[in-house]
Amino acid sequence: MSLTRKDIENIARLARLELAETEIPVYVDSLSKILDFVGELERAPTDGITPMAHPMPGLAQRLRADEVTETDAHQRYQRNAPQVEAGLYLVPKVIE
């Protein structure tokens, strides 16, 4: 898929990027190549392939132990709040 200069300008506007005139042709070329590569991947035959949850069957991801590392500072934080009731922060109503 080939992108045009207008496509790149529109993408830059949506992403709120300011591109120099000399950068636009570079982006047209590089983003077009990326989209072409993605198109090639979409054509790969995947019928009958079972999705994998992990790239190495029989292995599980090591996770850190679920241990408490900090004390509860809830009361200390609420002392700084202008209004608190029943452990909840009270804020002004902004929507009727």
Buried (B, 14 or more C-beta within 10 A) or exposed (E): EEBEEEBBBEBBEEEEEEBEEEEBEEBBEEBBEEEEEEEEEEEEEEEEEEEEEEEEEEEEEEEEEEEEEEEEEEEEEEEEEEEBEEEEEEEEEEEE
